[in-house]
Amino acid sequence: MEDGVVDKPRRADAQRNKEALLDAAAAIFVTSGVEAPVRDIAARAGVGTATIYRHFPTRADLIIAVYRHQVEACAEAGPALLASGATPYTALGRWIDLFVDFLVTKHGLAAVLQPGNPGFDTLHAYFIDRLVPVCARLLDAATESGEIRPGLQAYELMRGIGNLCIGANGDPHYDARRLVGLLVAGLRA
């Protein structure tokens, strides 16, 4: 409560619509980029375009929300994959696949926010704060199980994966997933 105003809990259907919008926007951004038509996102989410604008008045608001949503999904996936994976190395590999999906969407953010912009700096810090510890936990578990070599740093691995993902630069013959797969295979002890 702030200044005597009680925050109303979000209706369950409104929250579901927002989640569906974020998931749909992320999927559309991967295939069509962040400039994809809003009607495509609405159709995929099964809502009207007015619903998008009610939740996200500007495209930048939507892109930033997708970014934060994907960071959270990636952060939450790490422990779940570690708990359910056949091995820590398998969990790490599956998490890296999710991370690559996130990075593909994230690159569109650069068109909206530039380094030095306070919004960009805040999102980058959020990204680092949420995802580096998750990656570190997965690396530590895979190291402790003897599946990968010791001494790997989460930030370095994530940076290397990121660099491989941006290397395509519109080249249809560049396969970032294949290169990331080779990098992950190279982690083996």
C-alpha positions in Angstrom: 0.0 0.0 0.0 1.4 3.4 -1.0 -0.2 6.7 -0.1 -3.4 4.9 1.1 -3.8 3.1 -2.2 -4.1 -0.7 -2.0 -2.6 -2.6 -5.0 -5.2 -5.0 -6.4 -4.0 -8.4 -7.2 -3.8 -9.1 -10.9 -6.7 -11.2 -12.2 -5.7 -14.7 -13.0 -6.8 -14.4 -16.6 -4.9 -11.1 -17.0 -1.8 -12.8 -15.7 -2.2 -15.7 -18.0 -2.7 -13.4 -20.9 0.4 -11.5 -20.0 2.4 -14.7 -19.7 1.0 -16.0 -23.1 1.9 -12.6 -24.7 5.5 -12.8 -23.4 6.0 -16.4 -24.6 4.4 -15.6 -27.9 6.5 -12.4 -28.4 9.7 -14.3 -27.5 8.9 -17.0 -30.1 8.0 -14.4 -32.8 11.1 -12.3 -32.0 13.3 -15.4 -32.6 11.8 -16.1 -36.0 10.9 -12.6 -37.2 12.9 -10.1 -35.1 11.7 -7.5 -32.7 10.0 -5.5 -35.4 7.5 -8.3 -36.0 3.9 -7.1 -36.4 2.0 -6.8 -33.1 -0.9 -8.7 -34.8 1.3 -11.7 -35.2 2.2 -11.8 -31.6 -1.5 -11.3 -30.6 -2.5 -14.1 -32.9 0.1 -16.5 -31.5 -1.0 -15.6 -27.9 -4.6 -16.0 -28.7 -5.5 -12.4 -27.7 -6.4 -9.2 -29.4 -3.9 -6.5 -30.2 -5.6 -4.2 -27.6 -4.6 -6.7 -24.9 -0.9 -6.2 -25.9 -1.2 -2.4 -25.8 -3.0 -2.6 -22.4 0.0 -4.5 -20.9 2.8 -3.0 -23.0 2.0 0.5 -24.3 5.2 0.7 -26.5 7.2 -1.9 -28.4 10.2 -1.1 -26.1 8.0 -2.0 -23.1 7.2 -5.3 -24.7 10.8 -6.1 -25.7 12.1 -5.2 -22.2 9.3 -7.4 -20.6 10.2 -10.3 -22.9 13.9 -9.9 -22.0 13.1 -9.9 -18.2 10.7 -12.8 -18.6 13.3 -14.9 -20.5 16.0 -14.1 -17.9 13.6 -15.4 -15.2 12.7 -18.5 -17.2 16.4 -19.3 -17.8 17.3 -18.6 -14.1 14.5 -20.9 -12.9 15.3 -23.6 -15.4 18.8 -24.2 -14.1 17.9 -25.7 -10.7 15.0 -27.6 -12.2 17.2 -29.1 -14.9 19.8 -30.0 -12.3 17.2 -31.8 -10.2 15.7 -33.7 -13.1 18.6 -34.2 -15.5 20.2 -37.6 -15.9 23.6 -36.0 -15.1 24.8 -32.5 -14.3 26.5 -32.3 -17.7 23.2 -33.1 -19.4 21.5 -30.5 -17.3 24.2 -28.0 -18.2 23.8 -28.8 -21.9 20.0 -28.4 -21.8 20.4 -25.1 -19.9 22.8 -23.8 -22.5 20.3 -24.6 -25.2 17.8 -22.4 -23.3 20.4 -19.7 -22.9 21.1 -19.8 -26.7 17.4 -19.4 -27.3 17.4 -16.4 -25.0 20.5 -14.9 -26.6 18.8 -15.0 -30.1 15.9 -13.0 -28.7 18.1 -10.7 -26.7 20.0 -9.4 -29.8 16.9 -7.5 -30.9 17.1 -5.5 -27.7 20.1 -3.7 -29.1 17.8 -1.9 -31.6 15.8 -0.5 -28.8 18.4 0.3 -26.1 22.0 1.2 -26.6 24.9 0.7 -24.0 25.1 3.8 -21.9 21.3 4.1 -21.8 20.2 3.6 -18.1 17.6 1.0 -19.2 20.2 -1.0 -21.0 22.6 -0.9 -18.0 19.9 -1.9 -15.6 18.9 -4.9 -17.8 22.5 -6.0 -18.3 23.1 -5.9 -14.6 19.9 -7.9 -14.0 21.0 -10.5 -16.6 24.4 -10.9 -15.0 23.0 -11.0 -11.4 20.4 -13.7 -12.3 22.2 -15.9 -14.8 25.8 -16.1 -13.8 25.1 -17.8 -10.5 22.8 -20.3 -12.2 25.5 -21.2 -14.8 28.1 -21.4 -12.0 25.9 -23.8 -10.0 25.5 -26.1 -13.1 29.3 -25.9 -13.9 30.1 -26.7 -10.3 27.8 -29.7 -10.3 29.2 -31.0 -13.6 32.8 -30.5 -12.3 32.1 -32.2 -9.0 30.6 -35.2 -10.9 33.8 -35.4 -12.9 32.1 -34.8 -16.2 33.8 -31.6 -17.1 37.2 -30.2 -16.4 37.7 -28.0 -13.4 38.5 -24.3 -13.5 35.8 -23.0 -15.8 34.2 -19.7 -14.9 30.5 -19.2 -15.6 30.9 -15.6 -16.9 33.6 -16.7 -19.4 31.5 -19.6 -20.7 28.4 -17.4 -21.0 30.5 -14.7 -22.8 31.9 -17.3 -25.2 28.5 -18.6 -26.0 27.2 -15.1 -26.5 30.1 -14.3 -28.9 29.3 -17.5 -30.9 25.7 -16.5 -31.1 26.3 -13.0 -32.5 28.9 -14.3 -35.0 26.2 -15.1 -37.6 25.6 -11.5 -38.6 23.1 -12.5 -41.2 25.2 -15.2 -42.7 22.9 -18.1 -43.6 25.8 -20.6 -43.5 26.8 -19.7 -40.0 25.4 -22.2 -37.4 25.8 -20.8 -34.0 24.0 -23.8 -32.4 26.5 -26.2 -33.9 29.4 -24.1 -32.7 28.0 -23.8 -29.2 27.5 -27.6 -29.2 31.2 -28.0 -30.1 32.1 -25.7 -27.2 30.0 -27.6 -24.8 31.4 -30.9 -26.0 34.9 -29.4 -25.4 34.1 -28.9 -21.7 34.3 -32.7 -21.1 37.0 -33.9 -18.7 
